[in-house]
């Protein structure tokens, strides 16, 4: 793989990205991320909005479970075609190994297996905490154990003394646990094995967060995890019976790294990226930057832009693309600085919602991106937009322009929009694909010679930070 160029310019001056064996993907482009069955259902509904060879991002460890759900029994062929016709990024949700998301992580660890989850929770209810933890795959054990206080409270279970003092901000320290150090090999091998069942897959492994307060050991651990995943990908690449599997060098960076008071970690990350991609074979560089909005709120966007530009330049020397998972509109803005793709979950979020507890009726309908305005509206605000525009949003090919049900004069959200799940899968999440059209417009601007087309787009928008 050392001789493969994963990015190069075409005759029109656009970057063309290669993902495994799929070539000619013009950048910048948008990558939708599927984190659960509902996201896949929405993506299949809006599949016509996908461009030829548009990449799709999925939760790698749960992808087998998601695509095998009974609800997809009648559309197995559609899923097969999706996997065959589009390259996939297997992306592991890094926030599950940093923040307090115990119920999410239990589901993820057991790959959606409800029977195994029931056994785990049964042990907890019986007070068999050690037995419960040991039911988990080894890598996940310390991360769940670090969240036992929150997990037990979420299930209305008594919290024993040994968990009373747990600090919810210390989950990321589980990366130093010997179970994580030894258990990641089985976890990664599971990812590589499943990725090899698809024709074209790029793996993006989970890594610990690099924060302004962390030391060099975190960067070293990040490189070690990436290197092991890379070796697995190379093995799969060389297996005749396996699909084409590659791996991206992945760094998970806290927004605080871009503050003036940073301890030099931004420079260390750049140096680590430079050294690694010059000495080893990767298919690209993935940067997950947490809490991106805070970079702008704190006035540190210039430091971020400079960092991204330098990483892009380093990667381009090795013919590698740079992608920004979980970046949304901020990632779209940073395409002006050379990033090849931006992405978000199908609900528009930049990380998993915390499970547990009810949500109000309006929140069940999620948010919808408004094309041109570059902003998200909730169900109440959407009603105002639809009322002003004859009950429809912008007509974009392959995407529904109006909800399945809409009655402006109705009082409740259910009476106005119908059932929340039908609204989300057949309209709200399907409208996420407007980002594909936005990316097309950025490419059109580059073809015309427009300088910074993303900035021009946001100048006309209502985005709170980027307009």
BELSUL-V880041 format. One record per residue. N is the residue number from 1. RES is the residue in one small letter. PHI is phi as a letter, one per 20 degrees, with the letter a starting at -180 (999 if undefined). Layout:
n->[N:N]
res->[RES:RES]
phi->[PHI:PHI]
This chain:
n->[1:2:3:4:5:6:7:8:9:10:11:12:13:14:15:16:17:18:19:20:21:22:23:24:25:26:27:28:29:30:31:32:33:34:35:36:37:38:39:40:41:42:43:44:45:46:47:48:49:50:51:52:53:54:55:56:57:58:59:60:61:62:63:64:65:66:67:68:69:70:71:72:73:74:75:76:77:78:79:80:81:82:83:84:85:86:87:88:89:90:91:92:93:94:95:96:97:98:99:100:101:102:103:104:105:106:107:108:109:110:111:112:113:114:115:116:117:118:119:120:121:122:123:124:125:126:127:128:129:130:131:132:133:134:135:136:137:138:139:140:141:142:143:144:145:146:147:148:149:150:151:152:153:154:155:156:157:158:159:160:161:162:163:164:165:166:167:168:169:170:171:172:173:174:175:176:177:178:179:180:181:182:183:184:185:186:187:188:189:190:191:192:193:194:195:196:197:198:199:200:201:202:203:204:205:206:207:208:209:210:211:212:213:214:215:216:217:218:219:220:221:222:223:224:225:226:227:228:229:230:231:232:233:234:235:236:237:238:239:240:241:242:243:244:245:246:247:248:249:250:251:252:253:254:255:256:257:258:259:260:261:262:263:264:265:266:267:268:269:270:271:272:273:274:275:276:277:278:279:280:281:282:283:284:285:286:287:288:289:290:291:292:293:294:295:296:297:298:299:300:301:302:303:304:305:306:307:308:309:310:311:312:313:314:315:316:317:318:319:320:321:322:323:324:325:326:327:328:329:330:331:332:333:334:335:336:337:338:339:340:341:342:343:344:345:346:347:348:349:350:351:352:353:354:355:356:357:358:359:360:361:362:363:364:365:366:367:368:369:370:371:372:373:374:375:376:377:378:379:380:381:382:383:384:385:386:387:388:389:390:391:392:393:394:395:396:397:398:399:400:401:402:403:404:405:406:407:408:409:410:411:412:413:414:415:416:417:418:419:420:421:422:423:424:425:426:427:428:429:430:431:432:433:434:435:436:437:438:439:440:441:442:443:444:445:446:447:448:449:450:451:452:453:454:455:456:457:458:459:460:461:462:463:464:465:466:467]
res->[x:x:x:x:x:x:x:x:x:x:x:x:x:x:x:x:x:x:x:x:x:x:x:x:x:x:x:x:x:x:x:x:x:x:x:x:x:x:x:x:x:x:x:x:x:x:x:x:x:x:x:x:x:x:x:x:x:x:x:x:x:x:x:x:x:x:x:x:x:x:x:x:x:x:x:x:x:x:x:x:x:x:x:x:x:x:x:x:x:x:x:x:x:x:x:x:x:x:x:x:x:x:x:x:x:x:x:x:x:x:x:x:x:x:x:x:x:x:x:x:x:x:x:x:x:x:x:x:x:x:x:x:x:x:x:x:x:x:x:x:x:x:x:x:x:x:x:x:x:x:x:x:x:x:x:x:x:x:x:x:x:x:x:x:x:x:x:x:x:x:x:x:x:x:x:x:x:x:x:x:x:x:x:x:x:x:x:x:x:x:x:x:x:x:x:x:x:x:x:x:x:x:x:x:x:x:x:x:x:x:x:x:x:x:x:x:x:x:x:x:x:x:x:x:x:x:x:x:x:x:x:x:x:x:x:x:x:x:x:x:x:x:x:x:x:x:x:x:x:x:x:x:x:x:x:x:x:x:x:x:x:x:x:x:x:x:x:x:x:x:x:x:x:x:x:x:x:x:x:x:x:x:x:x:x:x:x:x:x:x:x:x:x:x:x:x:x:x:x:x:x:x:x:x:x:x:x:x:x:x:x:x:x:x:x:x:x:x:x:x:x:x:x:x:x:x:x:x:x:x:x:x:x:x:x:x:x:x:x:x:x:x:x:x:x:x:x:x:x:x:x:x:x:x:x:x:x:x:x:x:x:x:x:x:x:x:x:x:x:x:x:x:x:x:x:x:x:x:x:x:x:x:x:x:x:x:x:x:x:x:x:x:x:x:x:x:x:x:x:x:x:x:x:x:x:x:x:x:x:x:x:x:x:x:x:x:x:x:x:x:x:x:x:x:x:x:x:x:x:x:x:x:x:x:x:x:x:x:x:x:x:x:x:x:x:x:x:x:x:x:x:x:x:x:x:x:x:x:x:x:x:x:x:x:x:x:x]
phi->[999:f:e:f:e:e:b:b:e:e:f:e:n:e:f:d:d:d:c:l:e:e:d:m:e:f:d:f:c:d:d:f:d:d:d:a:g:f:f:f:g:f:f:f:f:d:f:f:f:f:e:g:m:g:f:c:d:c:f:g:f:d:f:f:f:f:f:e:g:g:f:e:g:e:c:g:f:f:f:g:f:g:f:f:e:c:f:c:e:e:d:e:f:f:f:f:d:c:d:f:c:f:f:g:f:f:g:f:f:e:l:m:f:f:f:f:f:f:f:f:f:f:f:f:f:e:m:e:f:f:f:f:f:f:f:f:g:g:g:f:g:f:f:f:f:f:d:f:f:f:f:f:f:f:d:l:d:f:d:f:g:f:d:f:e:f:d:f:e:d:g:f:f:f:f:e:f:f:f:f:f:e:e:f:f:f:g:f:f:f:f:f:f:f:f:f:e:d:f:b:c:d:e:c:f:f:b:f:f:e:d:f:e:e:e:f:f:f:f:f:f:g:f:f:f:f:f:f:f:f:f:f:f:f:f:f:g:e:e:g:e:e:f:e:d:c:c:d:f:d:c:d:d:f:g:f:f:e:e:g:e:g:e:n:f:f:f:f:f:f:f:f:f:g:f:f:f:e:d:c:e:c:d:r:c:d:d:d:d:f:l:g:g:f:g:f:f:e:m:d:f:f:f:f:f:f:f:f:g:f:f:g:f:f:f:f:f:d:m:d:e:c:d:c:f:l:d:l:f:f:f:f:f:f:f:f:d:o:f:e:b:c:b:b:f:f:e:n:f:d:a:f:f:f:f:o:n:e:c:f:g:f:f:f:e:m:c:c:f:d:g:n:e:l:b:d:c:e:f:f:f:f:g:f:f:f:f:f:c:m:n:c:e:g:e:c:g:n:c:f:e:b:f:g:c:b:c:g:e:f:e:e:f:f:f:f:d:n:f:f:f:f:f:f:f:d:b:g:f:f:f:g:f:f:f:f:f:f:f:g:f:f:f:f:f:f:f:e:n:f:e:l:f:f:f:f:f:f:f:e:e:d:f:f:d:d:f]
